[in-house]
């Protein structure tokens, strides 16, 4: 998991990543981007928004753990983040 998703941690049956943004508005813009990505996969992340910090929790509830859909979504989140200006 570490080699293919170096920014993510496997914790207690889910993948987790925290991202800090320069502003609340930039964070919300990114959340809006990810909602489209999640809808396209029909797989929706749990997200915790704390001012300029966004934490993702990815798991497949039916499996009570991490599935290939979670890994795919994590990769798409990483790609979207790389394409997003966080300045």
C-alpha positions in Angstrom: 0.0 0.0 0.0 2.8 2.4 0.8 4.4 2.1 -2.6 1.3 2.7 -4.7 -0.3 5.3 -2.3 2.6 6.9 -0.4 0.4 9.8 1.0 -2.2 7.4 2.4 -2.2 5.4 5.6 -4.0 2.1 6.2 -5.8 2.6 9.6 -8.4 0.5 11.3 -10.0 -0.9 8.1 -9.8 2.3 6.0 -7.4 4.4 4.0 -6.8 7.9 5.5 -5.2 11.0 4.2 -5.2 14.6 5.5 -4.6 17.5 3.1 -4.0 21.1 4.2 -5.1 24.0 1.9 -4.1 27.7 1.9 -7.7 28.7 2.5 -11.2 27.4 3.3 -12.4 28.4 -0.1 -9.6 26.3 -1.9 -10.5 23.3 0.3 -14.2 23.6 -0.7 -13.3 24.0 -4.4 -11.4 20.7 -4.1 -14.2 19.0 -2.3 -16.5 20.0 -5.2 -14.0 18.4 -7.6 -13.9 15.2 -5.6 -17.7 14.9 -5.5 -17.7 14.6 -9.3 -14.9 12.0 -9.2 -16.8 10.0 -6.5 -20.1 10.1 -8.4 -18.3 8.8 -11.5 -17.1 5.8 -9.5 -20.4 5.5 -7.5 -18.1 5.3 -4.5 -18.2 8.1 -1.9 -15.6 9.0 0.6 -16.2 10.1 4.2 -14.7 13.5 4.6 -13.9 15.6 7.6 -13.6 19.4 7.0 -11.8 21.4 9.6 -11.2 25.0 8.4 -8.2 24.5 6.0 -7.7 20.7 6.6 -9.5 18.0 4.8 -9.3 14.4 5.9 -10.5 11.5 3.8 -11.6 8.2 5.1 -12.0 5.5 2.3 -13.5 2.2 3.0 -16.1 -0.2 1.5 -18.8 -0.5 4.1 -20.3 -3.7 2.6 -16.9 -5.4 3.0 -16.0 -3.7 6.4 -12.6 -2.8 4.9 -10.6 -1.5 2.0 -11.5 -2.6 -1.5 -10.0 -1.9 -5.0 -12.6 0.9 -5.3 -11.0 2.6 -2.4 -7.6 2.3 -3.9 -8.9 3.6 -7.2 -10.6 6.6 -5.5 -7.5 7.4 -3.5 -5.4 7.4 -6.8 -8.0 9.7 -8.4 -7.9 12.0 -5.4 -4.1 12.2 -5.7 -4.3 13.0 -9.4 -7.0 15.7 -8.8 -4.8 17.2 -6.0 -1.8 17.3 -8.3 -3.8 19.2 -10.9 -5.2 21.6 -8.3 -3.5 24.9 -7.5 -3.3 25.1 -3.7 -1.7 28.5 -3.7 
